[in-house]
Amino acid sequence: MQQPGYDIIAQFIFGYVYPGKPIANLLFKMYGRISTVHALSFLSDLKLGHYMKIPPRCMYTAQVIFFTLHGILIKETQTVRGLTLIAILAHALQLVGTLVSGIVNLAVAWWMLASIENICDVESLNPNSPWTCPKFRVTFDASVIWGLIGPQRLFGRGGLYRNLVWLFLIGAVLPVPVWILHKMYPQNKWIPLINIPVISYGFAGMPPATPTNIASWLVTGTIFNYFVFKYRKEWWKRYNYVLSAALDAGTAFMAVLIFFALQNEHKELKWWGTEIDHCPLASCPTAPGIKVEGCPLH
């Protein structure tokens, strides 16, 4: 399920209201995102219940019981009661999993901060180090950009990126041509498949990622959601979501295995796939007037 890009809007608005406050900006973003994620998780559970053939009313009732922690008497058939109990049990297990994952994540985070030297310090780490913390650096950079500097200095009158504000208007107008083309050529079934919000959201995960990451999911998605879907649809219906879960679980398992088997023993796994971006100019500044050795001057 797609998550709307609430983060930037929240930071943009709060940066105008309270400029120069990066911590407050970050907290506003986090609380706003948490409420959005919980709402989408609520909808995701309803979608999962639909796939599991659980009646929507029972699934919704179980969610209400779980989230409000009070009992509701359900006057339905015995079968519906059983399905409702299954849904309640699933949410109870989800609560246990949330508590366990929260404690384990916090414990691992504190252990990493105390045990790994120069973690997240790009300048002090080896260029091939896996502990550069790209996502966390993006979060920190966002708090500085939107909170400390503020959108007024970046996108206001005289700001370096003032023209980017027009993208808000462009994003609002872009779906209109697709809708017009669909009305003009209803026989073309591929036109309604152009979803501008989904395409735009696909770029949201690119800033902390590298070209290797982007190419891998692009190739994998094209193979299984186009070619396999087109030529082996029965296989796709039966195994595609299982394959997606297996790839996620395999990635997590291999990350743990590589850490304890190689990185914890100070052994590097270096090959083409571990190269950061295969572009020597990717880390060069783009602002005019900044001179860095080996980089072009704008």
Backbone as CSV, one residue per row, in Angstrom:
resi,resn,N_x,N_y,N_z,CA_x,CA_y,CA_z,C_x,C_y,C_z
1,MET,0.849,-1.192,0.000,0.000,0.000,0.000,0.886,1.245,0.000
2,GLN,0.579,2.203,-0.877,1.389,3.396,-0.997,1.139,4.331,0.173
3,GLN,2.209,4.918,0.681,2.101,5.910,1.735,2.267,7.293,1.132
4,PRO,1.331,8.203,1.374,1.461,9.538,0.808,2.676,10.251,1.380
5,GLY,3.283,11.129,0.554,4.474,11.832,0.987,4.154,12.973,1.926
6,TYR,3.766,12.614,3.148,3.385,13.640,4.134,4.611,14.302,4.750
7,ASP,5.740,13.626,4.726,6.920,14.119,5.426,7.319,15.518,4.956
8,ILE,7.486,15.673,3.649,7.976,16.944,3.110,6.965,18.060,3.360
9,ILE,5.673,17.754,3.159,4.647,18.777,3.382,4.663,19.243,4.831
10,ALA,4.777,18.283,5.777,4.789,18.626,7.200,6.000,19.505,7.524
11,GLN,7.172,19.110,7.034,8.373,19.899,7.308,8.333,21.258,6.619
12,PHE,7.748,21.292,5.443,7.635,22.549,4.700,6.762,23.543,5.467
13,ILE,5.602,23.074,5.923,4.670,23.950,6.648,5.265,24.393,7.976
14,PHE,5.808,23.427,8.738,6.344,23.758,10.054,7.571,24.658,9.941
15,GLY,8.345,24.498,8.866,9.498,25.359,8.664,9.115,26.808,8.467
16,TYR,7.955,27.051,7.866,7.466,28.418,7.725,6.917,28.951,9.052
17,VAL,6.249,28.074,9.820,5.638,28.511,11.085,6.701,28.788,12.138
18,TYR,7.668,27.842,12.286,8.722,27.984,13.292,10.092,27.800,12.631
19,PRO,10.600,28.797,11.973,11.930,28.654,11.357,13.028,28.645,12.418
20,GLY,14.120,27.950,12.109,15.256,27.916,13.015,15.143,26.937,14.156
21,LYS,14.191,25.990,14.081,13.997,25.009,15.147,14.029,23.599,14.552
22,PRO,15.223,23.028,14.336,15.316,21.716,13.674,14.729,20.573,14.485
23,ILE,14.912,20.572,15.818,14.387,19.480,16.652,12.860,19.500,16.646
24,ALA,12.276,20.693,16.794,10.819,20.802,16.761,10.275,20.381,15.398
25,ASN,10.969,20.752,14.340,10.556,20.364,12.992,10.582,18.861,12.827
26,LEU,11.635,18.221,13.348,11.767,16.772,13.239,10.665,16.059,14.025
27,LEU,10.359,16.554,15.235,9.304,15.946,16.042,7.942,16.090,15.373
28,PHE,7.676,17.268,14.800,6.414,17.474,14.101,6.267,16.505,12.944
29,LYS,7.374,16.290,12.225,7.365,15.346,11.114,7.100,13.932,11.607
30,MET,7.777,13.517,12.683,7.639,12.156,13.178,6.223,11.862,13.651
31,TYR,5.655,12.763,14.442,4.290,12.538,14.934,3.276,12.542,13.795
32,GLY,3.488,13.421,12.831,2.584,13.431,11.686,2.693,12.157,10.871
33,ARG,3.904,11.663,10.704,4.096,10.440,9.920,3.536,9.228,10.645
34,ILE,3.699,9.185,11.963,3.195,8.039,12.722,1.689,7.915,12.569
35,SER,0.970,9.032,12.650,-0.486,8.975,12.493,-0.862,8.494,11.103
36,THR,-0.116,8.934,10.086,-0.383,8.486,8.720,-0.110,7.001,8.555
37,VAL,1.007,6.539,9.113,1.377,5.130,8.989,0.363,4.241,9.696
38,HIS,-0.126,4.672,10.864,-1.121,3.869,11.579,-2.426,3.776,10.785
39,ALA,-2.818,4.870,10.160,-4.029,4.835,9.351,-3.872,3.879,8.173
40,LEU,-2.703,3.927,7.517,-2.458,3.030,6.396,-2.331,1.580,6.862
41,SER,-1.777,1.369,8.069,-1.706,0.014,8.618,-3.108,-0.527,8.883
42,PHE,-3.994,0.341,9.338,-5.388,-0.042,9.563,-6.027,-0.508,8.253
43,LEU,-5.801,0.245,7.176,-6.338,-0.133,5.870,-5.673,-1.391,5.334
44,SER,-4.383,-1.532,5.599,-3.658,-2.720,5.139,-4.207,-3.982,5.786
45,ASP,-4.580,-3.898,7.077,-5.172,-5.054,7.756,-6.523,-5.425,7.141
46,LEU,-7.294,-4.415,6.790,-8.572,-4.684,6.132,-8.361,-5.374,4.786
47,LYS,-7.326,-4.945,4.062,-7.020,-5.569,2.772,-6.561,-7.014,2.966
48,LEU,-5.747,-7.254,3.996,-5.306,-8.613,4.286,-6.489,-9.498,4.669
49,GLY,-7.406,-8.955,5.461,-8.608,-9.713,5.814,-9.450,-10.054,4.613
50,HIS,-9.464,-9.158,3.627,-10.198,-9.430,2.385,-9.586,-10.619,1.659
51,TYR,-8.237,-10.677,1.595,-7.568,-11.804,0.949,-7.810,-13.114,1.715
52,MET,-7.952,-13.030,3.040,-8.143,-14.221,3.871,-9.615,-14.621,3.990
53,LYS,-10.489,-13.949,3.241,-11.923,-14.248,3.210,-12.601,-13.986,4.560
54,ILE,-12.050,-13.060,5.347,-12.688,-12.668,6.600,-13.686,-11.558,6.292
55,PRO,-14.930,-11.670,6.747,-15.930,-10.635,6.467,-15.449,-9.257,6.924
56,PRO,-15.627,-8.233,6.092,-15.119,-6.895,6.439,-15.639,-6.377,7.772
57,ARG,-16.919,-6.654,8.098,-17.454,-6.170,9.368,-16.742,-6.818,10.545
58,CYS,-16.435,-8.104,10.421,-15.733,-8.803,11.498,-14.312,-8.262,11.646
59,MET,-13.648,-8.034,10.522,-12.283,-7.514,10.567,-12.269,-6.130,11.185
60,TYR,-13.216,-5.309,10.791,-13.273,-3.954,11.328,-13.576,-3.979,12.821
61,THR,-14.513,-4.847,13.222,-14.864,-4.962,14.636,-13.664,-5.411,15.463
62,ALA,-12.912,-6.379,14.923,-11.722,-6.851,15.633,-10.697,-5.737,15.770
63,GLN,-10.564,-4.901,14.739,-9.625,-3.787,14.820,-10.069,-2.771,15.866
64,VAL,-11.361,-2.507,15.907,-11.873,-1.564,16.903,-11.624,-2.093,18.314
65,ILE,-11.868,-3.406,18.498,-11.608,-4.011,19.809,-10.134,-3.879,20.164
66,PHE,-9.288,-4.137,19.187,-7.852,-4.115,19.457,-7.367,-2.710,19.772
67,PHE,-7.811,-1.735,18.988,-7.268,-0.392,19.152,-7.912,0.370,20.311
68,THR,-9.139,0.070,20.668,-9.804,0.788,21.752,-9.786,0.012,23.056
69,LEU,-9.410,-1.282,22.995,-9.274,-2.124,24.190,-10.562,-2.182,25.015
70,HIS,-11.659,-2.358,24.351,-12.903,-2.613,25.077,-13.721,-3.631,24.292
71,GLY,-14.525,-4.412,25.003,-15.269,-5.500,24.378,-16.521,-5.014,23.680
72,ILE,-16.825,-5.690,22.580,-18.058,-5.419,21.842,-18.760,-6.750,21.603
73,LEU,-20.018,-6.851,21.962,-20.776,-8.066,21.745,-21.208,-8.141,20.287
74,ILE,-20.896,-9.244,19.670,-21.208,-9.431,18.253,-22.320,-10.470,18.134
75,LYS,-23.447,-10.062,17.627,-24.586,-10.965,17.475,-24.605,-11.479,16.041
76,GLU,-23.741,-12.427,15.775,-23.648,-13.014,14.453,-23.667,-14.527,14.598
77,THR,-23.446,-15.207,13.510,-23.449,-16.658,13.543,-22.184,-17.189,14.180
78,GLN,-22.148,-18.482,14.469,-20.985,-19.087,15.096,-19.755,-18.978,14.193
79,THR,-19.977,-19.089,12.885,-18.860,-18.983,11.945,-18.239,-17.599,12.005
80,VAL,-19.071,-16.574,12.065,-18.573,-15.212,12.121,-17.818,-14.976,13.417
81,ARG,-18.353,-15.561,14.544,-17.641,-15.419,15.812,-16.244,-16.028,15.707
82,GLY,-16.153,-17.199,15.065,-14.862,-17.854,14.926,-13.894,-17.027,14.107
83,LEU,-14.391,-16.454,13.004,-13.526,-15.620,12.180,-13.097,-14.370,12.925
84,THR,-14.010,-13.823,13.740,-13.667,-12.643,14.522,-12.591,-12.966,15.543
85,LEU,-12.705,-14.129,16.183,-11.683,-14.540,17.143,-10.328,-14.707,16.471
86,ILE,-10.342,-15.219,15.226,-9.093,-15.351,14.474,-8.481,-13.969,14.231
87,ALA,-9.322,-13.017,13.858,-8.826,-11.673,13.618,-8.282,-11.046,14.898
88,ILE,-9.000,-11.249,16.016,-8.534,-10.713,17.299,-7.195,-11.338,17.674
89,LEU,-7.078,-12.660,17.485,-5.826,-13.339,17.785,-4.689,-12.809,16.915
90,ALA,-4.986,-12.542,15.639,-3.955,-12.009,14.746,-3.474,-10.642,15.223
91,HIS,-4.396,-9.809,15.680,-3.996,-8.495,16.164,-3.269,-8.586,17.496
92,ALA,-3.647,-9.553,18.330,-2.916,-9.748,19.583,-1.473,-10.147,19.307
93,LEU,-1.288,-11.044,18.332,0.064,-11.424,17.947,0.821,-10.245,17.355
94,GLN,0.088,-9.398,16.638,0.718,-8.207,16.074,1.197,-7.278,17.189
95,LEU,0.402,-7.174,18.260,0.804,-6.339,19.403,2.072,-6.889,20.044
96,VAL,2.110,-8.225,20.248,3.304,-8.846,20.821,4.513,-8.618,19.924
97,GLY,4.319,-8.803,18.617,5.411,-8.575,17.681,5.899,-7.139,17.706
98,THR,4.954,-6.180,17.847,5.338,-4.772,17.913,6.184,-4.490,19.148
99,LEU,5.775,-5.039,20.288,6.533,-4.828,21.523,7.925,-5.447,21.426
100,VAL,7.983,-6.695,20.921,9.277,-7.368,20.808,10.194,-6.627,19.839
101,SER,9.653,-6.257,18.675,10.488,-5.569,17.678,10.956,-4.219,18.186
102,GLY,10.085,-3.497,18.915,10.485,-2.206,19.461,11.630,-2.324,20.461
103,ILE,11.517,-3.315,21.367,12.574,-3.515,22.363,13.870,-3.967,21.698
104,VAL,13.768,-4.924,20.764,14.964,-5.437,20.101,15.634,-4.342,19.267
105,ASN,14.843,-3.554,18.531,15.421,-2.485,17.718,16.143,-1.462,18.575
106,LEU,15.528,-1.075,19.702,16.166,-0.101,20.586,17.446,-0.660,21.192
107,ALA,17.409,-1.928,21.620,18.595,-2.550,22.209,19.725,-2.658,21.190
108,VAL,19.398,-3.080,19.964,20.418,-3.204,18.924,20.996,-1.840,18.564
109,ALA,20.133,-0.816,18.518,20.605,0.530,18.184,21.603,1.032,19.227
110,TRP,21.281,0.853,20.513,22.199,1.290,21.567,23.497,0.490,21.528
111,TRP,23.377,-0.815,21.247,24.578,-1.654,21.166,25.467,-1.218,20.012
112,MET,24.882,-0.906,18.866,25.665,-0.465,17.715,26.340,0.869,17.992
113,LEU,25.623,1.793,18.620,26.222,3.096,18.921,27.401,2.980,19.871
114,ALA,27.318,2.008,20.794,28.386,1.846,21.781,29.528,0.957,21.288
115,SER,29.270,0.097,20.302,30.253,-0.917,19.912,30.958,-0.632,18.602
116,ILE,30.304,0.041,17.674,30.887,0.259,16.339,31.553,1.626,16.303
117,GLU,32.835,1.628,16.064,33.606,2.867,16.086,33.262,3.738,14.879
118,ASN,33.056,5.027,15.165,32.788,6.034,14.116,31.546,5.709,13.302
119,ILE,30.551,5.075,13.909,29.338,4.740,13.171,28.654,6.012,12.674
120,CYS,28.246,6.008,11.439,27.550,7.108,10.762,28.454,8.311,10.481
121,ASP,29.733,8.233,10.852,30.671,9.325,10.584,31.353,9.051,9.249
122,VAL,30.849,9.620,8.200,31.319,9.316,6.850,32.779,9.692,6.660
123,GLU,33.199,10.804,7.236,34.562,11.278,7.034,35.588,10.385,7.720
124,SER,35.223,9.738,8.825,36.168,8.910,9.566,36.133,7.453,9.148
125,LEU,35.097,7.030,8.433,34.942,5.629,8.067,35.669,5.298,6.774
126,ASN,35.928,4.018,6.594,36.465,3.533,5.330,35.425,3.744,4.227
127,PRO,35.843,4.110,3.027,34.855,4.337,1.950,33.952,3.145,1.678
128,ASN,34.426,1.929,1.969,33.622,0.730,1.734,32.871,0.274,2.977
129,SER,32.856,1.091,4.012,32.192,0.700,5.253,30.678,0.656,5.068
130,PRO,30.011,-0.347,5.648,28.551,-0.418,5.539,27.833,0.426,6.586
131,TRP,28.577,1.122,7.450,27.951,1.840,8.572,27.882,3.335,8.310
132,THR,27.566,3.724,7.070,27.460,5.141,6.732,26.090,5.726,7.039
133,CYS,25.103,4.883,7.354,23.767,5.321,7.804,23.105,6.287,6.816
134,PRO,22.877,5.892,5.562,22.333,6.835,4.579,20.953,7.366,4.935
135,LYS,20.056,6.497,5.413,18.693,6.958,5.728,18.689,7.916,6.910
136,PHE,19.520,7.630,7.919,19.561,8.498,9.090,20.200,9.838,8.745
137,ARG,21.167,9.815,7.840,21.762,11.080,7.401,20.754,11.903,6.611
138,VAL,19.890,11.237,5.851,18.838,11.955,5.127,17.883,12.623,6.109
139,THR,17.520,11.900,7.189,16.643,12.475,8.212,17.299,13.671,8.891
140,PHE,18.581,13.519,9.226,19.305,14.638,9.851,19.395,15.829,8.897
141,ASP,19.755,15.555,7.646,19.859,16.637,6.667,18.514,17.342,6.482
142,ALA,17.435,16.564,6.502,16.104,17.166,6.346,15.781,18.098,7.510
143,SER,16.167,17.699,8.739,15.902,18.559,9.898,16.681,19.867,9.795
144,VAL,17.884,19.804,9.226,18.680,21.024,9.055,18.105,21.893,7.939
145,ILE,17.749,21.243,6.826,17.243,21.998,5.672,15.919,22.675,5.997
146,TRP,14.967,21.891,6.536,13.625,22.425,6.758,13.477,23.146,8.085
147,GLY,14.284,22.743,9.101,14.135,23.353,10.416,15.113,24.468,10.685
148,LEU,16.406,24.197,10.486,17.417,25.200,10.817,17.491,26.297,9.756
149,ILE,17.660,25.903,8.506,17.713,26.898,7.429,16.326,27.448,7.132
150,GLY,15.367,26.542,6.943,13.989,26.959,6.725,13.638,27.115,5.261
151,PRO,12.400,26.797,4.897,11.989,26.900,3.484,11.937,28.321,2.966
152,GLN,11.794,29.306,3.861,11.722,30.692,3.404,13.018,31.112,2.716
153,ARG,14.156,30.690,3.276,15.452,31.060,2.698,15.784,30.224,1.462
154,LEU,15.168,29.042,1.349,15.453,28.175,0.212,14.510,28.413,-0.955
155,PHE,13.206,28.554,-0.632,12.191,28.626,-1.682,11.462,29.963,-1.736
156,GLY,11.806,30.869,-0.834,11.173,32.178,-0.853,11.752,33.078,-1.927
157,ARG,11.350,34.337,-1.904,11.831,35.288,-2.905,13.341,35.461,-2.764
158,GLY,14.057,35.238,-3.850,15.507,35.332,-3.821,16.199,34.047,-3.413
159,GLY,15.436,33.001,-3.072,16.020,31.732,-2.676,16.618,30.986,-3.858
160,LEU,17.611,30.120,-3.556,18.303,29.399,-4.622,17.379,28.434,-5.347
161,TYR,16.392,27.858,-4.627,15.516,26.843,-5.214,14.073,27.349,-5.328
162,ARG,13.893,28.631,-5.521,12.548,29.204,-5.549,11.702,28.647,-6.688
163,ASN,12.332,28.265,-7.809,11.563,27.756,-8.953,11.003,26.358,-8.708
164,LEU,11.559,25.628,-7.730,11.055,24.284,-7.454,9.640,24.303,-6.878
165,VAL,9.218,25.419,-6.327,7.867,25.508,-5.769,6.816,25.281,-6.847
166,TRP,7.165,25.570,-8.091,6.221,25.358,-9.194,5.879,23.882,-9.371
167,LEU,6.721,23.000,-8.823,6.450,21.570,-8.956,5.179,21.165,-8.210
168,PHE,4.797,21.904,-7.169,3.528,21.612,-6.492,2.367,21.762,-7.477
169,LEU,2.393,22.843,-8.253,1.344,23.071,-9.248,1.425,22.038,-10.364
170,ILE,2.649,21.726,-10.804,2.813,20.732,-11.870,2.296,19.371,-11.417
171,GLY,2.599,18.995,-10.178,2.122,17.716,-9.659,0.607,17.643,-9.582
172,ALA,-0.040,18.780,-9.300,-1.502,18.792,-9.240,-2.125,18.710,-10.631
173,VAL,-1.420,19.193,-11.653,-1.972,19.245,-13.009,-1.648,17.986,-13.814
174,LEU,-0.557,17.289,-13.489,-0.106,16.153,-14.294,-1.160,15.063,-14.499
175,PRO,-1.975,14.695,-13.493,-2.966,13.642,-13.751,-4.046,14.040,-14.762
176,VAL,-4.235,15.344,-14.989,-5.312,15.797,-15.880,-5.097,15.326,-17.322
177,PRO,-3.897,15.481,-17.927,-3.719,14.978,-19.304,-3.967,13.478,-19.431
178,VAL,-3.589,12.708,-18.404,-3.834,11.266,-18.452,-5.327,10.993,-18.477
179,TRP,-6.084,11.718,-17.662,-7.541,11.542,-17.617,-8.175,11.942,-18.953
180,ILE,-7.681,13.030,-19.556,-8.217,13.477,-20.852,-7.923,12.443,-21.935
181,LEU,-6.691,11.910,-21.962,-6.338,10.884,-22.949,-7.190,9.633,-22.781
182,HIS,-7.490,9.290,-21.531,-8.339,8.113,-21.284,-9.751,8.328,-21.822
183,LYS,-10.274,9.544,-21.694,-11.601,9.842,-22.211,-11.610,9.910,-23.736
184,MET,-10.493,10.379,-24.314,-10.425,10.496,-25.767,-10.199,9.146,-26.436
185,TYR,-9.420,8.278,-25.786,-9.089,6.970,-26.367,-9.413,5.853,-25.372
186,PRO,-10.695,5.624,-25.119,-11.067,4.596,-24.127,-10.691,3.185,-24.557
187,GLN,-10.435,2.986,-25.843,-10.082,1.639,-26.313,-8.660,1.247,-25.914
188,ASN,-7.815,2.221,-25.621,-6.445,1.932,-25.191,-6.433,1.614,-23.696
189,LYS,-6.230,0.349,-23.384,-6.316,-0.097,-21.995,-5.100,0.296,-21.167
190,TRP,-3.995,0.703,-21.811,-2.788,1.012,-21.051,-2.800,2.427,-20.487
191,ILE,-3.646,3.303,-21.019,-3.657,4.688,-20.530,-4.107,4.783,-19.069
192,PRO,-5.174,4.087,-18.643,-5.563,4.182,-17.219,-4.510,3.616,-16.269
193,LEU,-3.568,2.835,-16.813,-2.523,2.269,-15.957,-1.460,3.296,-15.586
194,ILE,-1.464,4.453,-16.232,-0.505,5.518,-15.895,-1.001,6.221,-14.638
195,ASN,-0.354,5.960,-13.534,-0.738,6.532,-12.238,0.352,7.501,-11.801
196,ILE,0.113,8.781,-11.985,1.125,9.796,-11.697,1.532,9.797,-10.220
197,PRO,0.602,9.723,-9.240,1.037,9.692,-7.830,1.931,8.499,-7.507
198,VAL,1.611,7.316,-8.060,2.434,6.134,-7.794,3.812,6.291,-8.420
199,ILE,3.853,6.811,-9.663,5.138,7.024,-10.332,5.975,8.042,-9.554
200,SER,5.339,9.121,-9.114,6.068,10.145,-8.367,6.557,9.609,-7.036
201,TYR,5.738,8.790,-6.379,6.139,8.244,-5.084,7.309,7.283,-5.218
202,GLY,7.450,6.685,-6.387,8.568,5.775,-6.585,9.911,6.454,-6.453
203,PHE,9.956,7.769,-6.698,11.216,8.497,-6.555,11.531,8.825,-5.108
204,ALA,10.576,8.642,-4.193,10.789,9.047,-2.800,11.869,8.228,-2.122
205,GLY,12.011,6.953,-2.506,13.019,6.115,-1.876,14.386,6.204,-2.503
206,MET,14.539,7.048,-3.529,15.822,7.100,-4.238,16.904,7.921,-3.544
207,PRO,16.603,9.030,-2.840,17.700,9.824,-2.263,18.683,9.048,-1.399
208,PRO,18.254,8.187,-0.442,19.264,7.468,0.342,19.793,6.217,-0.355
209,ALA,19.235,5.852,-1.489,19.629,4.614,-2.161,20.730,4.890,-3.174
210,THR,21.302,3.813,-3.689,22.335,3.919,-4.714,21.790,3.370,-6.020
211,PRO,22.446,3.650,-7.145,21.975,3.097,-8.419,21.875,1.576,-8.422
212,THR,22.737,0.909,-7.650,22.656,-0.552,-7.572,21.336,-0.989,-6.968
213,ASN,20.913,-0.311,-5.861,19.636,-0.637,-5.238,18.474,-0.393,-6.192
214,ILE,18.509,0.760,-6.855,17.406,1.129,-7.742,17.305,0.157,-8.908
215,ALA,18.448,-0.196,-9.499,18.433,-1.105,-10.649,17.918,-2.482,-10.268
216,SER,18.245,-2.952,-9.053,17.835,-4.299,-8.646,16.328,-4.406,-8.534
217,TRP,15.685,-3.439,-7.843,14.234,-3.560,-7.717,13.521,-3.236,-9.027
218,LEU,14.143,-2.410,-9.874,13.533,-2.093,-11.161,13.519,-3.329,-12.060
219,VAL,14.649,-4.037,-12.124,14.739,-5.246,-12.945,13.832,-6.345,-12.400
220,THR,13.869,-6.547,-11.078,13.043,-7.592,-10.467,11.557,-7.315,-10.658
221,GLY,11.154,-6.074,-10.440,9.751,-5.718,-10.626,9.290,-5.862,-12.056
222,THR,10.142,-5.501,-13.002,9.776,-5.630,-14.416,9.604,-7.086,-14.811
223,ILE,10.511,-7.937,-14.351,10.440,-9.356,-14.726,9.180,-10.004,-14.187
224,PHE,8.930,-9.835,-12.901,7.842,-10.583,-12.279,6.475,-9.910,-12.417
225,ASN,6.436,-8.587,-12.565,5.142,-7.919,-12.674,4.770,-7.542,-14.098
226,TYR,5.644,-7.852,-15.041,5.273,-7.651,-16.446,5.358,-8.957,-17.230
227,PHE,6.569,-9.513,-17.322,6.751,-10.707,-18.146,6.082,-11.940,-17.519
228,VAL,6.321,-12.164,-16.243,5.691,-13.321,-15.586,4.185,-13.129,-15.513
229,PHE,3.747,-11.906,-15.208,2.311,-11.630,-15.146,1.652,-11.833,-16.508
230,LYS,2.366,-11.497,-17.571,1.793,-11.590,-18.910,1.794,-13.010,-19.457
231,TYR,2.882,-13.767,-19.207,3.035,-15.067,-19.841,2.816,-16.244,-18.885
232,ARG,2.911,-16.018,-17.577,2.712,-17.098,-16.601,1.826,-16.584,-15.472
233,LYS,0.603,-16.223,-15.838,-0.265,-15.546,-14.885,-0.642,-16.438,-13.708
234,GLU,-0.829,-17.728,-13.914,-1.180,-18.620,-12.813,-0.045,-18.694,-11.795
235,TRP,1.184,-18.770,-12.302,2.327,-18.756,-11.383,2.375,-17.448,-10.611
236,TRP,2.122,-16.346,-11.330,2.155,-15.037,-10.697,1.108,-14.941,-9.589
237,LYS,-0.096,-15.396,-9.846,-1.159,-15.317,-8.840,-0.846,-16.148,-7.607
238,ARG,-0.142,-17.234,-7.797,0.091,-18.150,-6.686,1.360,-17.819,-5.884
239,TYR,2.388,-17.332,-6.562,3.687,-17.220,-5.890,4.276,-15.813,-5.832
240,ASN,3.687,-14.834,-6.494,4.350,-13.531,-6.576,4.493,-12.868,-5.204
241,TYR,3.404,-12.853,-4.409,3.478,-12.229,-3.088,4.346,-13.048,-2.142
242,VAL,4.352,-14.361,-2.322,5.242,-15.210,-1.520,6.695,-14.887,-1.856
243,LEU,6.981,-14.693,-3.146,8.330,-14.337,-3.561,8.750,-12.991,-2.971
244,SER,7.843,-12.030,-2.952,8.155,-10.719,-2.386,8.533,-10.842,-0.912
245,ALA,7.733,-11.601,-0.150,8.045,-11.800,1.262,9.364,-12.547,1.435
246,ALA,9.629,-13.526,0.557,10.866,-14.293,0.648,12.086,-13.411,0.376
247,LEU,11.984,-12.502,-0.591,13.096,-11.598,-0.878,13.365,-10.662,0.300
248,ASP,12.303,-10.139,0.923,12.486,-9.283,2.099,13.133,-10.049,3.245
249,ALA,12.608,-11.252,3.520,13.161,-12.057,4.609,14.598,-12.483,4.307
250,GLY,14.875,-12.846,3.055,16.233,-13.242,2.681,17.229,-12.108,2.819
251,THR,16.799,-10.885,2.471,17.678,-9.728,2.622,18.029,-9.495,4.087
252,ALA,17.014,-9.548,4.956,17.268,-9.356,6.389,18.163,-10.458,6.952
253,PHE,17.904,-11.701,6.535,18.699,-12.822,7.040,20.163,-12.704,6.595
254,MET,20.376,-12.359,5.324,21.737,-12.255,4.816,22.473,-11.073,5.435
255,ALA,21.756,-9.997,5.748,22.409,-8.858,6.406,22.969,-9.273,7.764
256,VAL,22.160,-10.027,8.526,22.625,-10.509,9.834,23.768,-11.503,9.660
257,LEU,23.632,-12.421,8.707,24.654,-13.444,8.491,25.983,-12.828,8.066
258,ILE,25.932,-11.872,7.118,27.168,-11.242,6.646,27.836,-10.459,7.765
259,PHE,27.030,-9.816,8.607,27.627,-9.041,9.693,28.396,-9.936,10.660
260,PHE,27.733,-11.011,11.144,28.377,-11.859,12.140,29.481,-12.726,11.525
261,ALA,29.330,-13.138,10.265,30.310,-14.033,9.660,31.507,-13.288,9.085
262,LEU,31.311,-12.060,8.584,32.394,-11.351,7.907,32.752,-10.026,8.581
263,GLN,31.788,-9.104,8.640,32.101,-7.770,9.123,32.511,-7.762,10.587
264,ASN,31.892,-8.600,11.402,32.264,-8.661,12.810,33.666,-9.232,12.999
265,GLU,34.157,-9.957,11.980,35.513,-10.507,12.005,36.485,-9.640,11.208
266,HIS,36.050,-8.413,10.885,36.873,-7.442,10.151,37.304,-7.975,8.784
267,LYS,36.386,-8.665,8.111,36.639,-9.161,6.763,35.662,-8.482,5.814
268,GLU,36.163,-7.923,4.732,35.340,-7.180,3.790,34.883,-8.066,2.642
269,LEU,33.636,-7.873,2.254,33.086,-8.545,1.084,32.992,-7.494,-0.023
270,LYS,33.966,-7.507,-0.919,34.058,-6.454,-1.922,33.888,-7.028,-3.316
271,TRP,32.890,-6.546,-4.040,32.656,-6.937,-5.418,31.865,-5.828,-6.093
272,TRP,31.450,-6.032,-7.317,30.763,-4.981,-8.075,29.513,-4.474,-7.360
273,GLY,28.784,-5.374,-6.723,27.544,-4.975,-6.064,27.731,-4.150,-4.818
274,THR,28.928,-4.165,-4.223,29.170,-3.378,-3.014,29.679,-1.978,-3.313
275,GLU,29.939,-1.690,-4.580,30.342,-0.331,-4.936,29.180,0.618,-4.673
276,ILE,29.488,1.804,-4.190,28.435,2.702,-3.715,27.527,3.158,-4.848
277,ASP,28.073,3.770,-5.882,27.212,4.292,-6.938,27.808,4.186,-8.341
278,HIS,29.078,3.728,-8.464,29.724,3.591,-9.769,29.802,4.929,-10.511
279,CYS,29.774,6.024,-9.759,29.859,7.353,-10.370,30.789,8.203,-9.521
280,PRO,31.975,8.540,-10.010,32.935,9.294,-9.187,32.491,10.719,-8.868
281,LEU,31.522,11.250,-9.627,31.077,12.627,-9.410,29.803,12.714,-8.580
282,ALA,29.312,11.571,-8.084,28.039,11.574,-7.374,28.096,12.359,-6.069
283,SER,29.282,12.405,-5.434,29.404,13.108,-4.149,29.869,14.547,-4.313
284,CYS,29.967,15.033,-5.533,30.417,16.402,-5.767,29.297,17.396,-5.469
285,PRO,29.657,18.584,-4.958,28.629,19.600,-4.677,28.074,20.186,-5.971
286,THR,26.824,20.586,-5.919,26.170,21.183,-7.091,25.937,22.681,-6.926
287,ALA,26.158,23.207,-5.719,25.983,24.640,-5.495,27.107,25.410,-6.193
288,PRO,26.797,26.558,-6.755,27.831,27.322,-7.484,28.878,27.897,-6.544
289,GLY,30.120,27.914,-7.023,31.198,28.551,-6.278,31.929,27.682,-5.280
290,ILE,31.493,26.437,-5.076,32.146,25.553,-4.112,33.165,24.689,-4.855
291,LYS,34.439,24.794,-4.425,35.518,24.103,-5.107,35.959,22.894,-4.287
292,VAL,35.912,21.706,-4.887,36.351,20.468,-4.261,37.280,19.769,-5.242
293,GLU,38.395,19.253,-4.751,39.365,18.591,-5.613,38.763,17.395,-6.313
294,GLY,38.908,17.327,-7.627,38.373,16.226,-8.408,36.950,16.434,-8.866
295,CYS,36.342,17.562,-8.525,34.949,17.838,-8.896,34.880,19.068,-9.796
296,PRO,33.911,19.120,-10.698,33.759,20.297,-11.556,33.233,21.490,-10.759
297,LEU,33.634,22.669,-11.151,33.193,23.897,-10.484,32.029,24.490,-11.253
298,HIS,30.904,24.695,-10.592,29.717,25.245,-11.253,29.720,26.769,-11.161
